[in-house]
Amino acid sequence: MVVTPVFGVPHVYDFTPNLFSTTTTHRSVLVCIHGWLLSRAYWQPLMQQLAPDIECLAYDLRGFGDSTQDLSCRSITVDAPTYGLTAYAYDLNALLEALELEDVWLMGHSLGGSIALWAAHLFPERVRGVICVNAGGGIYIHNAFERFRSAGQQMLGWRPQWLQHLPLLPWVFANIMVQQTLSYRWGQQRLIDFLRADPEAAAQSLLASTTEDEVHQLPQIVSQLSQPVYFITGEQDMVMEPRYVQHLASFHKFFRQGKEAVVAFKQCGHFAMLEQPLALEAQIRQWLLLTS
């Protein structure tokens, strides 16, 4: 675990051991971006599998995981909500600048996928390509989004810390949003991340990323990207259904060129990196090899 300030806010990140080795000749790094109410922890098994030949960096988004200190000290103002996709993309770019990483692939899970797409759009000179994991969208259904936002806000409104001491609750989290039940350890990690997320960051990132304008902007962003963009979907993902992933992917140039850019994993819900880690590793290696 390492900490570096990003616009005055401490950001916590991990990297594969040889990431900053002076003997490293290939400087392309895979940067992993977690989803809503999660943390960098979920990328650790995949990072270990990809090491040492694919260098990885995973960090906690501002307000989540271990990046929850001094949030009010942020010293940048952009024309976007403080916890919006654009603001998080600027955070990411500043982190990469601080680490002197100029040639990166971005891999984002769920909300992290949207952040990755925005970062690729805003900073194309730094981003070599994007892999979206259980991330899609572009279709705004008013009533469905209103219910989703309302449920999310209600869930955030009651998070007493003593919940982490209930021995059976991690099993509940291990079964939510997945097709294959996660281990107790991952259920416990999801519970911890749910409880420690900053209230404002959690609420505002949810609201800012699900407005009608934001949802409709995402396909426009994808259509303008010159970099490769690939998508992983779970056939049983009920949070980001495969049809929404296919819809967003259809706006990229790969679709017009007849290239297959969407891979669906069987027996997989919303957490491909935990439910199908070997399949995800193999797919990442294949895609990165195509562009090496």
N, C-alpha and C positions, 0 to 999 in steps of 0.2 A: 504494500500500500504506500503510495506516494501522494503528496499534496502540492498543488501549485495554484497560485491565485489567478483567477480569470475575471477581469474587470473588478477586482477587489474582493471577489468571493472565493474562498478556498474550494478547490475542486479535487476530489480524491480519485485516483486512477491506479490501475495495475498494468503491467506490461510483461511480455514474455522475457525471460532472463537476458537474451542476447540482443534486445531491441536497440540499445545504445552502445553496442560494442563497436570499437573503432575498426575492427576487422570485417565488419559486415559490408558486403559488396552490393547486396540488393536491398534498397531502402524503401521499397513499397511496403506499407504497413496496413493491416486490416484493423479498422477502428470500429469497435462494437458499441452500439447505443441501445440501452435498455428501454423497456416500455413503461407505461404508467403504473405507478405504485410499486415499481420493482427497483432493481439496483444492478450494478455491474457483476454481482455474484453469479448470475445465471450463465454468464459467458465463460466462467473459469474452466469447466470440463472441456469445452470445445477448444479453448485457447491451449490447453495442455496437449490435446490431440494434434493440433496443427503445428505445435512447436517441434523442432526448432526451425523448420524450413519456411513456415509462414509466420511472420512476426505479427503479434496482435497487441492492441491497446484497448482496454475497457475502462470507462469512467462513469462516475455517478453524475447524472444530470443535476443541475442546481435545484435544491429543495428535496432531493431524494437520496436514499442510501446514506452514505457518510458525508455527502455534500450539503449539509443543512445548517452550517454555521455562517454567521455574519451575512445573511441574505440581504439585509437592508443596506449593506455597504456597496452594492453594485454601482459602478461609476459610469455606465454607458446608457444612453437613451437612443433607442431606435424607434422608427415609426411603426410600432407593433406592440401588442400587449406584452407586459414584462415576462410572462410565462407562455408566450405564444411560440409557434413553430419557428418564425423568423428569429426571434430573440435567442432561442436555443441554438439555432444554426450559427449565429454570431458568437455565442459562447464556445461552440465547438471549434470554429475557425481560430478564435483567440487561443484556445488550448493547444491546437496544432502549431500555431505560430510560436508559442512559448516553448514547445518541445522541438521546434525546428524540423517539422515533418512536412515535406512539400509534395509528396506523391503518395496518396492514400486511397484505399478502398474503404467505403463506408458500409457497414452492415447494421441495419436497424431492425429491432423487433417491435411490432405493433406501432405505438406512437413514435418510437425511435426510428421506424422506417420513414415516416413522414418528415421527421427532422433531417434524416439523411438526404432525402430528395431535395429539400429546401437548401441544404448546405451545398449540394452538388450544383444547384441552380445559381446560388449566390457567389460561390467560390470555385468556378470550374477549373481554374488554373491549379488548384490544390487537390481536387477530387478526381481520381482516375476512373471510378466506377462505383455502382451502388448495388447492394444485395438487400432486398426487403424480405424479412422473415415474418410471416403472419401479418403482413401489412398491405393494405390496399385502400379502396374507397373511391370517392369521386361522385357518389350518388347520394343526394340529400333527400331523405324522407322525413318530413317535418315531425309527424307524430312519434315516429320511432326514435328520432334524436332527442326530442323533448323528454320521452320516457327514460332514455339512457342517461341524460344529464341529471334528471331528477333523482334517479336511483343512485347515481354516483355521489351526488351531494348528500343524500340521506345516509349513505354508507360512511361518508367522511365525517358526518356530524356526530357519530357515536363511536369513539375509538379509545376507551379507557385502557390504560397500560396493563391493568391486571389481566386482560385477555390473554397475554402471552404466557400466563402461568396455567392456563387451562390445558391439561394434557391431551384432550381429544381434539381440540380446535385445529392443530396442524393437519390432522387427517382430513378435516373439512377442506382446508386450503389445498391439500394435495389432490383433491378430486374436482376442484372448480376449474372450468374452462379447458379441461384436458380430456382426451379419449383414453389415454393410458394413465392410470393412477401414478402419481409421483411418489417418491419415497417420503418417509416422515421428515427427513432432513429438509427436503425442498418445501414441504408444506410449512415447516417451521420458519424457513427463510422467507417465504411469502407472507406469513403472518407478521414477522418482524418488520419487513419492509412496508407493509400496510400500516403498521402502527407508528413507525418513525417518520413517515413522509410529512414534510412541513404542510400545515393546513392550507395556507394560502397558495403555495406552489401546487399542491394536489388539486385544489378546487379550480384555480385559475387556468392551469394547463388543460384540464378537462374541458372547461367552457371555451377557452380560446381556440382549441383545436377542432371543435365540433360546431362552429358557427356555419351558417349556410354559405357565406362568402369563402371561408377557409376550405370547406369541403369541395366547393366548385373550382377553387384555384388549383387544387392538387393535380388534376388531369392536365391543366394548362402548363404547369411546371414540368410534368413528365414529358409532354409533347415537345418541349423546347430543349431537353437535355441531349447533348451530343455524346455523352459518355454511355458506356454499356450499363443497362439496368436489368437485373434479374429478380425474380420473385419466387419465394417458397410459400406454399400454402398447405394447410392440413385439410384432408378431405372431410374431417369431422369438426372443423373449426366453426364454432357457433358464434364467436365474437367477431371475427373477420372472415365471413364466408367466402369460399373459393370464387364464387361469381363476382364478388366485389374486387378480389385480387385480379381476376382476369380482366375486369372492366378497366381498372387503372392501367394495367400492363398494355392494353390495346392502344393507348395513346402514345406509346414510345415508338421510336423509329424501327425497333426490332420487329414489331407487329407488321408494319408496312412492308418490311423486307422479307417477311415470311419466316423469320427466325423464331425458334421456340425459346421463350424467355421465362416461362412459368412452369415450375415443377410442383406437382401435388404429391404429398406424402400420404401413404395409406396408414390407417390406424393412428391418426395424428390430429390433435386438437390445436389449441392456441399457443402451445409451447414447444415448437419443433426442436429447439436446441436441447430440451430435456427429454422429450418423448422419442425423438429420432436422431440422436446425436451422431451416430455413425453415417447415416444417410446424408445428414447436413454437411458433415465433414467432407464426404466424398464429392458432393455437389460443389462445395466451395472450391475444392482443389481443381475440379474440372473447369470451372468458370475462370478462375485465376490463371490456369495454365493456358487457356485460349487467348488471353491478352498479355501473356508474358513475353 
